[in-house]
Amino acid sequence: MSRSTEYEARLRALLGSRLSVVTGEFLTFGADSVLEMVTDTPRIVLLGPVLNFEETRDLTRGLVERYPDVGLIVVREQRADLEDWVDELSLHAVLSPLASDETTRDLLDRLAGWLVSHGRAEESDFAEDADAETESDAQPDAPWSSLFHATEAETPADAVEPTSSTAPEAHDAEQAAEATPEEPEWLFPPLDPSVRSEALAVIAPKGGQGKSTIAINLAVGLASFAPNSVVLVDGDLQFGDITVALALEPTRTIVDAVAPEAVADELVLKTTFTHHPAGFFVVASAPSPELGDEVQPRHLGALVDRLRGIFRYVIVDTTPGLGEHTLNVLEHVTDAVVVSNMAVASLRAVRSELTLLTTLGLMPVNRHMVLNFSDKMAGLTAKDAASIIGTPIDVEVPRSSAVVLASNRGRPLVHDDPRDPAARALQELVARVAREDTTKRTRIARRRRILEPQ
């Protein structure tokens, strides 16, 4: 039962008796009133698209509390504020209100498979009930069945959109709803011609400064603004470890990305990327030092230029120091993220590095100075560090054991422990880099508060 008889009829034709509809009219009495009507254990729940943000949020929280293993899909049209929704809700996927039956069924298939593979459901939960009377005989072998709930749906649906939610549990589950090879347009959203693609080189004069951690969390944070339009390049060609830190197992690497066939064909180039569930892509480092040596500096610079034609943000984690590869990258980027710890030797090395880059005319237009592993017990303050470097500190990241724990778990810190002081500082860096997108999101949130009924 639903306020939208058209949508209810369409879902029943698609799912038959496996569907249970709870009308959104009961939301007048609060989310608990709706949740009390769910008598069986749901495996997948569809919410929307007429629900407002507060209703969706309350239902999501209630469902997760009562049914921790449930799969959650919000049915909502593509709107400017959609990104804000998925950032703040524990969702597994977003289904456009214009999605075809085939697309809807495919999303349910993939989410059901994800739930089973992650131990949240059994295959038997999605087994077809031979005795059930269904209205959809066209899909007798559909692998999902069980119980689906649709709350307050309005219009039939035409596309699936993966979420970029940073809510706990949601980032892993995005694998169930994104990265579909047969629909590459959802993997690589078209660039807005009015928005400039930005490329960032994360540099440090010495190793051990936390450069890779900065690059990883930058990618995750920027992906919240530009889902599936961020790429992280592991430019440490001999000993890059970004895929290890992210628990990824790439099948292709940067060696493949600069190969002649990838240079000649963008579709081939795209096959060399590894997708992360948080909504960004990774170009993995070379599988061995000797293969890394085959990647020439000019190849790396050319790759950055090509990636800027595909992605909103391109992030390159460079080799420590100012070798030819790093210098070539700096010629092709818009921003430099300079990282140093609080050791005097490192700070002086940064000063020398900045002086040399300025002399060579290779300092990008935008520079972000990050003081990493900040510690009050180090005997120096951020002001002292700025004095040694000769330039102000833009972001100060405090020392935190959560950084190591997150890396050992293969999770970005901003997802693993978003309230940690280091994670908050990294989000500050993200906001600084994505200033234009941050301003836009603030305007959207303000407009939503004004327009939505109280």
Disulfide bonds with the S-S distance in Angstrom:
none
